[in-house]
Amino acid sequence: MTRLPSRGLLAAAALLPLLTGACSTVVMDPAGDVARQQSSLILWSTGLMLLIIVPVMVLTVLFAWRYRAGGDAEYDPEFDHSTGLELVIWSAPLLIIIALGALTWLSTHTLDPYRPLSRLAAGKPVPKDQRPLEVQVVALDWKWLFIYPEQGIATVNELVVPVDRQVRFRLTSSDQMNTFWVPTMAGMIYSMPGMETALHAVLNRTGRFEGRSANYSGAGFSGMTFWTHSLDQAGFDRWVAGVRRQPMRLNRATYLKLAKPSEKVKPIGFGAVDPSLYDRVVRMCVKPGVPCMDMAHGHGHGAGTNNRPPQPGEAEGALMRDPDEKGTSPHLSAPHGEAPGEQDRGADANRNLTSLDAPVLPGVAAIARG
């Protein structure tokens, strides 16, 4: 007797199209031109690879059926070569690899995050008189700090940008590597302590879009999200005026409190910002008495964190010492006393590179010199 599906299964099957229809593929339906070009790159790359994958899958089933046992296909045990088949097998993948290589090379340069935008949207170049909006981003534990140097304000876990205006992000981190990602606006970009990275992007329609950390950074990683709001210019100006009325001020002391680990922090606004704060964060000298790193300014990577001056209590590294201060350290394989053959260049010891005093371990007899 056939068992009919239960009513619950039938109801779930009926609701499945409605549930899947409510899903939104943000990466493939972006609101910014950079993310839109990246989604097109994904589609083109996938389509080019399917030119090989689909025929192979179809031919696998076709060959299995045509040359099955008991089939009527011609059996030729002497077959070993076909020039036409070899040309198809090798030329098609080669052409696809060439196309993917050219596409990757062009898109890598066009969508370079450090490169200023040449357009706001397809057929809409960046106006010559439009200045990019600069936003300084600091990844903290476990929240995001956004500083607007031109407006003199700052926010935590809330990013607001005007629509159809290029945004230039300058990114760093307080103490560990993280990844800044607003899927509907642009791709991921890393933020690292003691260094600065850059990202240029734009949003072409108003709305509220999710941003997040895309690099695991500890216990509060799952809550390290924020909302990105895209407003028209008038709405952006009103928002800036509202944040400026906030009584809190972001200075070095406030930053040090803010940098302490905390989870699921609600949006915070600062009505004024210390203009030198971001530079001190990058150069790792926010704390009083800590000397700043000597690093290159501007967009791009600065000096590594190992080039900073030694901190109190730390041993001075060899890179920071003068040549005359560097010496040698004892090692187990070095000859003890005068080296054999030091006075006689023709001695056999000079020819035997294994003639070293092996260290004597407890309970092990000394090995005679070879």
Stockholm file with secondary structure:
# STOCKHOLM 1.0

chainA/1-370         MTRLPSRGLLAAAALLPLLTGACSTVVMDPAGDVARQQSSLILWSTGLMLLIIVPVMVLTVLFAWRYRAGGDAEYDPEFDHSTGLELVIWSAPLLIIIALGALTWLSTHTLDPYRPLSRLAAGKPVPKDQRPLEVQVVALDWKWLFIYPEQGIATVNELVVPVDRQVRFRLTSSDQMNTFWVPTMAGMIYSMPGMETALHAVLNRTGRFEGRSANYSGAGFSGMTFWTHSLDQAGFDRWVAGVRRQPMRLNRATYLKLAKPSEKVKPIGFGAVDPSLYDRVVRMCVKPGVPCMDMAHGHGHGAGTNNRPPQPGEAEGALMRDPDEKGTSPHLSAPHGEAPGEQDRGADANRNLTSLDAPVLPGVAAIARG
#=GR chainA/1-370 SS CCCCCCHHHHHHHHHHHHHHHTCCCTTTSCSSHHHHHHHHHHHHHHHHHHHHHHHHHHHHHHHHHHTSTTCCSCCCTTCCCCHHHHHHHHHHHHHHHHHHHHHHHHHHHHTCTTSCCSEEETTEECCTTCCCEEEEEEEETTEEEEEETTTTEEEESEEEEETTSCEEEEEEESSSCEEEECTTTCCCEEECBTCCEEEEECCCSCEEEEEEECSCCSTTGGGCEEEEEEECHHHHHHHHHHHHTCCCEECHHHHHHHTSCCSSCCCEEESEECTTHHHHHHTTCCSTTCCCCCCCCSSSCCCCGGGSCCCTTCCCCGGGSCGGGCCCCCCTTSCSSSCTTSSCTTCGGGTCTTCCCCCCCTTSCCCCCC
#=GC SS_cons         CCCCCCHHHHHHHHHHHHHHHTCCCTTTSCSSHHHHHHHHHHHHHHHHHHHHHHHHHHHHHHHHHHTSTTCCSCCCTTCCCCHHHHHHHHHHHHHHHHHHHHHHHHHHHHTCTTSCCSEEETTEECCTTCCCEEEEEEEETTEEEEEETTTTEEEESEEEEETTSCEEEEEEESSSCEEEECTTTCCCEEECBTCCEEEEECCCSCEEEEEEECSCCSTTGGGCEEEEEEECHHHHHHHHHHHHTCCCEECHHHHHHHTSCCSSCCCEEESEECTTHHHHHHTTCCSTTCCCCCCCCSSSCCCCGGGSCCCTTCCCCGGGSCGGGCCCCCCTTSCSSSCTTSSCTTCGGGTCTTCCCCCCCTTSCCCCCC
//
